Amino acid sequence: TDRSDCSSRSRNRYACQRRQPGFLAAHFAHPLSKCLSWRHWEQRKKSIYPETFNSMKPVIVVHGGAGRIFKEREDGSRSGVIRAALKGYSILKQGGTALDAVEEAVILMEDDPHFNAGCGSVLNEKGEVEMDAIIMDGKNLASGAVSAVKCISNPIKLARLVMEKTDHMLLTDQGASAFARAMGIPEVPGEKLITERSLERWKKNLEADWNPQECQKKWWVCR
């Protein structure tokens, strides 16, 4: 905090007001650091800038993965991310919850073979699609997750059911599969989730002379 913007009485206390409009900074110092609780701070922001909180528009951010993308796959990957973001945003604009928006956005990406989720996932050592998913509610920090699940199109749905229908935070492998059956999540043939590209990459990994560093160099050139 800029101390020049504080009155002499408020210096070394708990809050200072910046002169610039739209900014409020809190300065915590002994012995009054406990005077301004987080709840008090949230209420104070709303009382100072009510128009900001009343007119705030929803925001959704979609991440399509950290791997490098071949040039010929850029358009498909980009359009897939855009579709997912627009789907989630439309749900928020219609009054849906953040959880609904996140789940539906991720479902679109799990169904899109351009992404390493659901259909098109990278295969495990046995050549199978084995997936993880997690979802979290920012309001109460509740979360649900599944790992090593197979033969399910949309693991994100199962993760949300773990959060809402159980006392657990994570179910894995056979336990997650049994829970999916109990919840009526349909099973799909594992082959349906395997794409030609993921199968080719898996076979490439099995080659004795395969060099992951060289593969990364080739990907970089393709950009």
Backbone hydrogen bonds in HBPLUS format (Angstrom, degrees):
<---DONOR---> <-ACCEPTOR-->    atom                        ^
c    i                          cat <-CA-CA->   ^        H-A-AA   ^      H-
h    n   atom  resd res      DA  || num        DHA   H-A  angle D-A-AA Bond
n    s   type  num  typ     dist DA aas  dist angle  dist       angle   num
A0005-ASP N   A0002-ASP O   3.01 MM   3  5.74 162.5  2.04 120.8 126.2     1
A0006-CYS N   A0003-ARG O   3.11 MM   3  5.32 164.7  2.13 112.6 115.1     2
A0010-SER N   A0007-SER O   3.10 MM   3  5.26 122.2  2.45  98.1 112.3     3
A0011-ARG N   A0007-SER O   3.11 MM   4  6.31 130.9  2.37 148.5 161.2     4
A0013-ARG N   A0010-SER O   3.08 MM   3  5.34 142.8  2.22 134.8 130.2     5
A0016-CYS N   A0025-ALA O   3.46 MM   9  6.07 162.1  2.50 152.7 157.2     6
A0032-LEU N   A0029-ALA O   3.15 MM   3  6.24 123.5  2.48 141.8 145.4     7
A0035-CYS N   A0032-LEU O   3.09 MM   3  5.49 166.6  2.11 116.6 120.2     8
A0041-TRP N   A0037-SER O   2.88 MM   4  6.12 151.5  1.97 146.4 154.9     9
A0042-GLU N   A0038-TRP O   2.93 MM   4  6.23 156.8  1.99 152.0 157.2    10
A0043-GLN N   A0039-ARG O   3.02 MM   4  6.27 163.2  2.05 151.9 156.1    11
A0044-ARG N   A0040-HIS O   2.88 MM   4  6.02 150.8  1.96 144.6 153.3    12
A0045-LYS N   A0041-TRP O   2.99 MM   4  6.24 155.9  2.05 149.5 154.9    13
A0046-LYS N   A0042-GLU O   3.19 MM   4  6.45 159.9  2.23 146.3 151.2    14
A0047-SER N   A0043-GLN O   3.00 MM   4  6.23 149.5  2.10 145.0 153.4    15
A0048-ILE N   A0044-ARG O   3.01 MM   4  6.17 145.1  2.13 146.2 155.0    16
A0049-TYR N   A0045-LYS O   2.90 MM   4  6.00 163.0  1.93 153.5 158.1    17
A0052-THR N   A0049-TYR O   3.17 MM   3  5.50 134.3  2.39 105.4 116.7    18
A0054-ASN N   A0050-PRO O   3.02 MM   4  6.19 152.6  2.10 151.1 159.1    19
A0055-SER N   A0051-GLU O   3.11 MM   4  6.00 141.3  2.27 135.6 143.8    20
A0073-ARG N   A0070-PHE O   2.89 MM   3  5.33 153.8  1.96 112.9 121.7    21
A0074-GLU N   A0071-LYS O   3.22 MM   3  5.30 163.7  2.25 106.5 111.5    22
A0077-SER N   A0073-ARG O   3.01 MM   4  6.13 163.0  2.04 154.7 159.8    23
A0078-ARG N   A0074-GLU O   2.83 MM   4  5.96 164.4  1.86 156.1 160.8    24
A0079-SER N   A0075-ASP O   2.92 MM   4  6.05 167.0  1.94 151.0 154.9    25
A0080-GLY N   A0076-GLY O   3.00 MM   4  6.06 147.3  2.11 139.2 148.3    26
A0081-VAL N   A0077-SER O   3.08 MM   4  6.33 155.9  2.14 148.2 153.4    27
A0082-ILE N   A0078-ARG O   3.01 MM   4  6.27 160.5  2.05 150.7 156.4    28
A0083-ARG N   A0079-SER O   2.92 MM   4  6.09 160.7  1.96 146.7 151.5    29
A0084-ALA N   A0080-GLY O   3.08 MM   4  6.26 159.8  2.12 144.9 150.2    30
A0085-ALA N   A0081-VAL O   2.94 MM   4  6.16 161.7  1.97 151.7 156.7    31
A0086-LEU N   A0082-ILE O   2.89 MM   4  6.07 165.2  1.91 155.6 159.5    32
A0087-LYS N   A0083-ARG O   2.94 MM   4  6.07 153.3  2.01 145.4 152.8    33
A0088-GLY N   A0084-ALA O   3.05 MM   4  6.28 168.6  2.07 151.9 154.3    34
A0089-TYR N   A0085-ALA O   2.87 MM   4  6.03 158.5  1.92 148.8 155.6    35
A0090-SER N   A0086-LEU O   2.90 MM   4  5.99 156.5  1.96 145.6 151.2    36
A0091-ILE N   A0087-LYS O   3.24 MM   4  6.50 151.9  2.32 145.6 152.4    37
A0092-LEU N   A0088-GLY O   3.13 MM   4  6.46 156.3  2.19 147.2 153.3    38
A0093-LYS N   A0089-TYR O   2.90 MM   4  6.16 160.6  1.94 154.2 159.5    39
A0094-GLN N   A0090-SER O   3.08 MM   4  6.20 138.1  2.26 137.6 147.7    40
A0096-GLY N   A0091-ILE O   2.79 MM   5  5.08 149.6  1.88 161.8 152.0    41
A0095-GLY N   A0092-LEU O   3.03 MM   3  5.20 160.3  2.07 109.9 113.6    42
A0101-ALA N   A0097-THR O   3.05 MM   4  6.36 161.5  2.09 149.7 154.5    43
A0102-VAL N   A0098-ALA O   2.90 MM   4  6.09 163.8  1.93 152.3 156.5    44
A0103-GLU N   A0099-LEU O   2.92 MM   4  6.03 168.4  1.94 151.3 155.0    45
A0104-GLU N   A0100-ASP O   3.02 MM   4  6.15 170.4  2.03 152.7 155.2    46
A0105-ALA N   A0101-ALA O   3.02 MM   4  6.11 155.9  2.08 145.2 152.3    47
A0106-VAL N   A0102-VAL O   2.96 MM   4  6.13 162.2  2.00 153.8 158.3    48
A0107-ILE N   A0103-GLU O   2.91 MM   4  6.11 152.0  1.99 147.3 155.8    49
A0108-LEU N   A0104-GLU O   3.19 MM   4  6.43 156.5  2.25 144.4 148.6    50
A0109-MET N   A0105-ALA O   3.31 MM   4  6.66 149.5  2.41 139.1 147.0    51
A0109-MET N   A0106-VAL O   3.03 MM   3  5.02 116.1  2.46  93.9 109.8    52
A0110-GLU N   A0106-VAL O   2.78 MM   4  6.08 149.9  1.86 153.1 162.6    53
A0111-ASP N   A0107-ILE O   2.98 MM   4  6.19 141.1  2.13 145.3 155.3    54
A0112-ASP N   A0109-MET O   3.21 MM   3  4.96 149.5  2.30  93.6 102.7    55
A0119-CYS N   A0110-GLU O   2.86 MM   9  5.94 137.4  2.04 163.3 164.2    56
A0115-PHE N   A0112-ASP O   3.26 MM   3  6.20 177.0  2.26 129.6 130.4    57
A0121-SER N   A0118-GLY O   3.15 MM   3  5.65 146.2  2.27 141.3 137.0    58
A0120-GLY N   A0193-LEU O   2.97 MM  73  6.07 167.2  1.98 157.6 153.3    59
A0124-ASN N   A0128-GLU O   2.82 MM   4  5.42 161.4  1.85 151.4 155.1    60
A0127-GLY N   A0124-ASN O   2.94 MM   3  5.27 162.5  1.97 114.5 119.8    61
A0131-MET N   A0149-VAL O   2.91 MM  18  5.20 168.7  1.92 147.2 148.4    62
A0149-VAL N   A0131-MET O   2.99 MM  18  5.20 163.8  2.02 149.2 145.8    63
A0133-ALA N   A0146-VAL O   2.98 MM  13  5.45 154.8  2.04 150.5 149.3    64
A0146-VAL N   A0133-ALA O   2.92 MM  13  5.45 155.9  1.98 152.9 158.9    65
A0135-ILE N   A0144-GLY O   2.97 MM   9  5.61 155.0  2.03 161.3 169.1    66
A0144-GLY N   A0135-ILE O   3.01 MM   9  5.61 156.3  2.07 156.8 162.3    67
A0137-ASP N   A0142-ALA O   2.81 MM   5  5.32 165.8  1.83 160.3 164.8    68
A0141-LEU N   A0137-ASP O   2.73 MM   4  5.22 127.3  2.01 152.3 167.6    69
A0145-ALA N   A0169-MET O   2.77 MM  24  5.94 121.0  2.12 133.0 151.0    70
A0171-LEU N   A0145-ALA O   3.04 MM  26  6.49 150.8  2.13 142.9 149.2    71
A0147-SER N   A0171-LEU O   3.05 MM  24  6.58 138.4  2.23 144.6 153.9    72
A0173-ASP N   A0147-SER O   2.91 MM  26  6.31 154.8  1.97 153.9 161.2    73
A0188-VAL N   A0151-CYS O   2.96 MM  37  4.96 157.4  2.01 120.7 127.6    74
A0157-LYS N   A0154-ASN O   3.13 MM   3  5.80 142.7  2.28 117.2 124.8    75
A0159-ALA N   A0155-PRO O   2.92 MM   4  6.25 153.7  1.99 152.8 160.8    76
A0160-ARG N   A0156-ILE O   3.09 MM   4  6.33 155.2  2.15 144.3 149.7    77
A0161-LEU N   A0157-LYS O   3.11 MM   4  6.41 152.6  2.19 143.8 151.3    78
A0162-VAL N   A0158-LEU O   2.97 MM   4  6.28 147.9  2.08 147.1 155.8    79
A0163-MET N   A0159-ALA O   3.15 MM   4  6.49 151.7  2.23 144.0 150.8    80
A0164-GLU N   A0160-ARG O   2.93 MM   4  6.19 157.2  1.99 151.1 157.3    81
A0165-LYS N   A0161-LEU O   2.73 MM   4  5.38 152.8  1.80 147.4 152.9    82
A0175-GLY N   A0172-THR O   3.08 MM   3  5.59 123.2  2.42 154.6 146.3    83
A0176-ALA N   A0172-THR O   3.23 MM   4  4.83 155.6  2.29 101.1 105.5    84
A0177-SER N   A0173-ASP O   2.97 MM   4  6.27 153.5  2.04 150.5 158.9    85
A0178-ALA N   A0174-GLN O   2.89 MM   4  6.08 157.8  1.94 148.6 153.9    86
A0179-PHE N   A0175-GLY O   3.05 MM   4  6.22 154.6  2.12 141.3 148.3    87
A0180-ALA N   A0176-ALA O   2.92 MM   4  6.14 150.5  2.01 143.7 151.9    88
A0181-ARG N   A0177-SER O   3.07 MM   4  6.38 156.4  2.13 147.5 152.7    89
A0182-ALA N   A0178-ALA O   3.03 MM   4  6.30 154.5  2.10 144.2 151.5    90
A0183-MET N   A0179-PHE O   2.96 MM   4  6.18 139.3  2.13 144.5 155.3    91
A0185-ILE N   A0180-ALA O   2.89 MM   5  5.11 156.9  1.94 158.1 152.9    92
A0184-GLY N   A0181-ARG O   3.14 MM   3  5.09 158.5  2.19 100.8 107.1    93
A0192-LYS N   A0189-PRO O   2.93 MM   3  5.49 146.5  2.04 114.9 124.3    94
A0193-LEU N   A0190-GLY O   3.13 MM   3  5.65 152.3  2.21 112.2 119.5    95
A0194-ILE N   A0191-GLU O   3.18 MM   3  5.22 156.0  2.24 102.1 109.4    96
A0199-LEU N   A0195-THR O   3.03 MM   4  6.24 154.2  2.09 150.1 157.6    97
A0200-GLU N   A0196-GLU O   2.97 MM   4  6.17 155.4  2.03 146.5 152.9    98
A0201-ARG N   A0197-ARG O   2.98 MM   4  6.25 158.6  2.03 151.0 156.8    99
A0202-TRP N   A0198-SER O   3.01 MM   4  6.17 152.6  2.08 140.2 147.6   100
A0203-LYS N   A0199-LEU O   3.00 MM   4  6.26 160.7  2.04 150.0 154.6   101
A0204-LYS N   A0200-GLU O   2.94 MM   4  6.14 150.5  2.03 144.2 152.9   102
A0205-ASN N   A0201-ARG O   3.00 MM   4  6.29 146.1  2.12 143.8 152.3   103
A0206-LEU N   A0203-LYS O   3.10 MM   3  5.20 137.0  2.30  97.5 109.5   104
A0207-GLU N   A0204-LYS O   3.18 MM   3  5.48 154.6  2.25 106.5 113.9   105
A0210-TRP N   A0207-GLU O   3.21 MM   3  5.32 163.2  2.24 110.4 111.8   106
A0215-CYS N   A0211-ASN O   3.03 MM   4  6.34 154.0  2.10 152.2 160.3   107
A0216-GLN N   A0212-PRO O   3.01 MM   4  6.25 151.4  2.09 142.9 149.7   108
A0217-LYS N   A0213-GLN O   3.05 MM   4  6.38 148.9  2.15 143.0 151.3   109
A0218-LYS N   A0214-GLU O   3.03 MM   4  6.35 155.8  2.09 149.1 154.8   110
A0219-TRP N   A0215-CYS O   3.01 MM   4  6.31 153.8  2.08 147.2 154.5   111
A0220-TRP N   A0216-GLN O   3.00 MM   4  6.24 153.2  2.08 144.8 151.8   112
A0221-VAL N   A0217-LYS O   3.05 MM   4  6.38 154.1  2.12 148.7 155.0   113
A0222-CYS N   A0218-LYS O   3.06 MM   4  6.33 150.1  2.15 144.9 152.9   114
A0223-ARG N   A0220-TRP O   3.17 MM   3  5.43 148.0  2.28 102.2 111.4   115
